[in-house]
Amino acid sequence: MNLKDKIDLLVNRADLIYKKLFIFLAISGGSWVYGRKDKEKTIVRIAVFFIFILSSFGIIVNLLKFGKIQKELEGITDD
C-alpha cells in the first residue's frame, strides 16, 4: 500500500468517526435536556439517564479513536 492510499484510508476512517461522534453528541444532548425537563423519578427518566451514559461512553471512545488517527497522520507527515 503506497502512502497516498494509506492517507486516504485514514482520512476516510476519520470522517466516519466524525459522523458517529456527531450522532452521539446529538443523542447525548437530547437525552440530557429531556432528562433535566422531567422532574419525577420515573422509569423514563432512568432510561434517559442510561441512554445519556451510553452515548457519553460512545463520545469518549470515538474521541480516542479520532486522536489515534490524528497521531498516525502526524507520524506520516513527519516522515
N, C-alpha and C positions, 0 to 999 in steps of 0.2 A: 504494500500500500504506500503510495507516494504521499508527500507532505500535504499537497492540496486536498487530496481525498480525506486525509485524517482531520484536517482543519474543518472541512465541510461537514464531516460526521460529528465532530464536537459541537459545531455551531448548531446543527440540527437537533442534537440532544439538548443543548441549552435552550433552544426555542421551545421544545416540548416541555421541559421543566418549567420554563417561564409561564406557559399556558396553564399547566397544572397548578402552579403557585397562585396564579390569578384566580382560578376557580376556588381553591382552598381559602383564599383571602375573602372572597365573596361569601362563601358559606360561613366562615367564622364570624365575619362582621354581621351578617344577617341573623345568625343564631344568637349572637351577643345582644343585639338590640331587642330581639324578641324575648330573650330571657330576662332582660332588665325591665321590660314592659310588664311582664306577668308578675304580680306581687304574691300570688298564692303559691304554696308548696304543693304543686300538682305533679302528676306523672309526666305531663307535657313539659314542665319546667326541668324536670330531671332528664328527660330525653334530649331537650335542647342543650342542656349543660354537657351531656355526653357527646353530642354532635360537635359542640364547640371544642371539647378536649380532643376529639379525633381529628378535626380539621386543623387545630393548632399543632398537633403532632405531625400532620402532613406538611404543614408550612415549614416546620423545623427540618424535617427530612429533606424536603426539596431545596431549602436554602443550603444545606450541607452538600447536596449533590451539585448544586449550581456553583458553589465555591470550589469544589474539586475540579470541575470542568474549567473554571477560570484559571486555576493554578496550572492545569495541563496546557492550556492555551498560552499562558505566560512562559511556561517552560519551552514550548515550541518556538515562540518568538525570540527567546533568549539564545537559542542555538544558531 
